[in-house]
Every structure is written in C-alpha cells, then in structure tokens.
C-alpha cells in the first residue's frame, strides 16, 4: 500500500491518527510525506522523530517550511512570526534530525505518482523535474559551507521564469521556488508568489500551475500539498492533499492500493489562525 500524506506542519498527533486510520504498517507499506513536515503546529520535534523512526518505509519531501528550518538553523534566515521551531532547535537530538532532514527529497516518484510539495513548471517533464530536484538535493547533502551558502542565497522571487541556461544561485532558486512555493504561473511559466487564495483568485494572465494548457506533465499522475486554500483535489491524475491541518482543517492522505484509491482525513485542532 502507498500512502500519500499532505502537509503536517508539526501536527504530530494528527499524523499518528492518519497512520492509524490508514492501518499503515511500516513493514508492509510505504508513505510519502508531501512536504512542510514542520512549523506552525504544536510539535515539530515529535513529528521529525516519528518520521525518522519510520526509516525506509517513509519518503519525506522538503517543503518551504522545512527549508526555512534548515536556513534558520544555520543563521541564513531570521525567525518569522508564527514559527514554532524553538523546541526542535534546542533539542539534544536536533542536529541529528536536521542532518536527516537535509538528506530528504524535493521530488520523488512513487507508485507511478510524481510527488512534489508545490508544483512544476509547464515545460518540465517528469524526468526533468526529478533531475532538477536532484541538483538541489546534491547541494543540501554536500559540505556544510556549500549548504550554508545555498541557504543564504535561496530566498527571493527572481528569476521568476525558468530557462535552461540559468546557472548558479539563480538556477537553484528557480528550482526551489517552483517545487516548494508555486501556485500560479502564466502560460509561458512566469511564477506568481503574491496570491495565496484558491484557484479562482488567479491574477490576470495567470493560472493554477496544473491548469496551464500543454503542461508537459499533464498525463503524469501528480500529488502535491502546499496550497491549503485550494483544498482537496481528487482527480484521476491529480491529488492535492493540503487541507489546512494546522489551521483547524484536516490532515488528508490518499491510500493507493492495487489500483484503488481511498481518501483518509482526520480532524485537527486549530494550532494557528490564518493571518496570525
């Protein structure tokens, strides 16, 4: 059984309940966590401990909050309003958990599903998406100085569009922004990062990334999180599984087993109010 799980954001109790509701067995099944494992919720430390303990039975994607944690830990970024990461950073096993986190993926293929945290750009194929993700993963898994330099240069909205000639920090930043922050883009792949409302709030000239005509991954089954205001999307080749767990919504998972699909949801107490 393959279990795809949306944004946890440090809601460890909800993660435990969704695993139990899915009858997940670490010896038999595989879970893919779609990123934003930590932050804003009440227990990011317990969440990472649980996921690390699952070992090879879980594949964890890096979301924007997970990268924020890594940047915060090495001094590349200041704490933000709403962060709940201090207990994790102060824990005795915090350094080991951070080292484990930086070895996770930005994109993963599982059971025929291409899994990312946020989205992909219209021209990217599935194979290209995995290859570009691997470029960032190689930096994150490399020497500490290179990791620190990357995390210092990671933030920013420019360049807003991919082209194959991009190099250095600009190239890595576009890859990270597409895979961990994308919601809307234009038909030619210009990304918008201002609008965070649902699909109907697209700025003029922009579309949800998955609705862009001619998207190279249109026939590829894809699963993603990140977009809580979008809500659950359960289509034959598209699964959106961020349903606002940390905001008092639900933690959502999709159980994919022998060609069948089941959506599993557990209610979550509100950890933070939107805009707080």
C-alpha positions in Angstrom: 0.0 0.0 0.0 1.2 3.5 -0.9 0.0 6.3 1.4 0.4 9.9 0.2 0.1 12.4 3.1 -0.4 16.2 2.9 1.2 19.0 4.9 1.7 18.0 8.6 3.3 21.3 9.8 4.3 19.9 13.2 0.8 18.4 14.0 2.3 15.1 15.2 -0.9 13.8 16.9 -2.8 14.2 13.6 0.0 12.3 11.8 -0.3 9.4 14.3 -4.1 9.3 13.8 -3.9 9.3 10.0 -1.4 6.5 10.0 -3.7 4.5 12.4 -6.8 5.3 10.2 -4.9 4.0 7.2 -3.8 0.9 9.0 -0.3 1.8 8.0 2.3 -0.9 8.6 6.0 0.1 8.4 6.9 -3.5 7.5 4.5 -3.7 4.6 3.5 -0.2 3.4 5.2 3.0 2.1 4.3 6.6 3.0 5.2 9.7 1.0 5.0 12.9 3.0 4.4 15.8 0.7 6.5 18.4 2.5 6.0 21.1 5.2 6.7 18.5 7.8 7.3 21.2 10.4 6.4 24.6 11.7 3.3 26.5 12.9 2.0 23.3 14.5 2.5 22.3 18.2 5.2 19.6 17.9 7.6 19.7 15.0 10.2 17.8 17.2 7.9 14.8 17.7 7.0 14.9 14.0 10.5 14.6 12.8 11.3 11.9 15.4 8.4 9.9 14.2 9.2 10.2 10.5 12.9 9.5 11.1 11.9 6.3 13.0 9.9 5.1 10.1 13.2 4.6 8.2 12.9 3.3 4.6 9.1 2.9 4.9 8.7 6.7 4.5 9.9 9.2 1.9 9.8 12.8 3.0 9.7 15.7 0.7 11.1 19.1 1.6 8.6 22.0 1.6 9.2 25.7 2.1 8.8 25.4 5.9 11.4 22.6 6.0 13.9 24.7 4.1 13.1 27.6 6.3 14.0 25.4 9.3 17.4 24.5 7.7 18.1 28.1 6.9 17.1 29.3 10.4 19.4 26.6 12.0 22.5 27.8 10.2 21.8 31.5 10.6 20.8 32.1 6.9 17.3 33.4 7.9 15.7 35.0 10.9 12.8 33.6 12.8 9.4 34.6 11.5 6.1 35.4 13.2 4.3 32.2 13.8 7.3 29.9 13.9 7.1 27.1 16.4 10.6 25.6 15.8 12.4 26.6 19.0 12.0 23.3 20.9 13.3 21.4 17.9 16.3 23.7 17.5 17.1 23.3 21.3 16.7 19.5 21.5 19.7 17.3 22.1 18.9 15.3 19.0 18.1 18.5 17.0 21.4 18.4 15.0 20.9 14.8 14.0 17.3 15.5 13.0 18.4 18.5 10.9 21.1 16.3 9.2 18.4 13.7 8.4 16.1 16.4 7.1 18.7 17.8 4.6 19.0 14.4 3.1 15.4 14.2 2.1 14.0 14.8 -1.4 12.4 17.7 -3.3 10.6 15.4 -5.8 10.0 11.7 -5.8 8.4 9.1 -8.0 6.3 6.6 -6.0 3.8 4.0 -7.3 3.6 5.9 -10.6 2.9 9.2 -8.9 5.3 12.2 -9.3 5.3 13.8 -5.9 6.3 17.4 -5.2 5.5 19.8 -2.4 4.1 22.7 -4.5 4.2 22.3 -8.3 6.1 22.0 -11.5 6.6 24.5 -14.4 4.7 23.9 -17.6 7.8 22.9 -19.7 9.2 20.4 -17.2 8.7 16.8 -17.9 8.6 14.3 -15.0 12.2 13.2 -15.7 13.4 16.7 -15.8 11.6 17.6 -12.6 13.4 14.7 -10.8 16.8 15.7 -12.4 16.4 19.3 -11.3 15.3 18.3 -7.8 18.4 16.2 -7.6 20.6 19.2 -8.3 19.3 20.9 -5.2 19.4 17.7 -3.2 23.1 17.3 -4.1 23.9 20.7 -2.6 21.9 20.1 0.5 23.7 16.8 1.1 27.1 18.3 0.5 29.7 20.1 2.6 28.4 22.4 5.3 29.9 25.5 3.7 28.1 24.8 0.5 24.8 24.1 2.3 25.1 27.4 4.2 25.9 29.4 1.0 22.9 27.9 -0.7 20.5 28.6 2.1 21.7 32.2 2.3 21.1 32.6 -1.5 17.8 30.6 -1.6 15.3 33.4 -0.7 13.8 35.7 -3.3 11.3 35.7 -6.2 13.8 36.3 -9.0 14.2 35.0 -11.6 10.5 34.4 -12.0 10.8 32.2 -15.0 12.9 29.1 -15.9 15.2 28.8 -18.8 17.8 26.1 -19.4 20.7 28.5 -19.4 20.3 29.5 -15.8 23.3 28.8 -13.6 24.5 29.1 -10.0 22.2 30.5 -7.3 19.6 31.8 -9.8 19.2 28.3 -11.2 18.8 26.6 -7.8 16.4 29.4 -6.6 14.0 28.9 -9.5 14.0 25.1 -8.9 13.3 25.6 -5.2 10.6 28.2 -5.8 8.8 26.0 -8.4 8.9 22.8 -6.3 8.2 24.4 -2.9 6.3 27.7 -3.4 4.4 27.6 -6.8 0.7 28.1 -7.0 0.0 30.2 -10.1 2.0 30.8 -13.2 1.5 32.1 -16.7 1.3 30.0 -19.9 5.0 30.7 -20.5 6.0 29.8 -17.0 6.3 33.1 -15.2 5.6 32.4 -11.5 3.4 34.5 -9.2 4.2 34.4 -5.4 1.8 37.1 -4.1 -1.5 35.3 -4.4 -2.2 32.6 -1.8 -6.0 32.3 -2.2 -7.8 29.4 -4.0 -7.7 28.6 -7.7 -10.4 31.1 -8.5 -8.3 34.0 -7.3 -5.7 33.7 -10.2 -4.2 37.1 -11.1 -4.9 38.3 -14.7 -2.8 36.3 -17.1 -2.1 33.5 -14.6 -3.5 30.1 -14.0 -3.1 27.4 -11.3 0.1 25.6 -12.5 -1.7 22.4 -13.1 -4.3 24.1 -15.5 -1.7 25.6 -17.9 -2.5 24.3 -21.4 0.1 22.0 -22.8 1.7 21.2 -19.5 4.4 18.6 -20.1 3.3 16.6 -17.1 -0.4 16.6 -17.9 -0.6 12.8 -18.4 1.7 12.1 -15.4 -0.2 11.4 -12.2 0.9 14.0 -9.7 0.5 14.5 -5.9 1.3 17.8 -4.1 0.5 19.8 -1.0 1.3 23.4 -0.1 -2.0 25.0 -1.1 -4.4 24.9 1.8 -6.8 27.4 0.3 -7.1 25.1 -2.8 -8.5 22.3 -0.6 -8.7 18.6 -1.5 -8.4 17.8 -5.2 -9.0 14.2 -6.1 -8.8 13.7 -9.8 -7.6 10.6 -11.8 -4.1 12.2 -12.4 -4.1 15.0 -9.8 -4.1 14.8 -6.0 -3.9 18.0 -3.9 -3.7 17.0 -0.2 -3.0 20.1 1.9 -6.3 20.6 3.6 -5.2 23.1 6.3 -4.4 20.8 9.2 -2.6 23.5 11.2 -5.4 26.0 10.6 -8.0 23.7 12.2 -8.9 21.8 9.0 -8.0 18.2 8.3 -4.9 16.2 7.7 -5.5 14.4 4.4 -4.0 11.2 2.9 -4.6 9.2 -0.1 -4.3 5.4 0.2 -3.4 3.9 -3.2 -3.6 0.1 -3.2 -3.9 -2.3 -6.1 -5.4 0.3 -8.4 -7.9 1.5 -5.8 -7.8 4.9 -4.1 -9.2 6.0 -0.8 -9.1 9.5 0.8 -8.5 9.4 4.5 -8.9 12.5 6.6 -8.6 13.3 10.3 -9.8 16.4 12.0 -7.2 18.7 13.6 -7.5 21.2 16.4 -6.5 24.7 15.3 -2.9 25.5 16.1 -2.8 28.9 14.5 -5.4 31.3 13.0 -4.8 32.3 9.3 -3.0 35.6 9.2 -1.9 35.4 12.8 
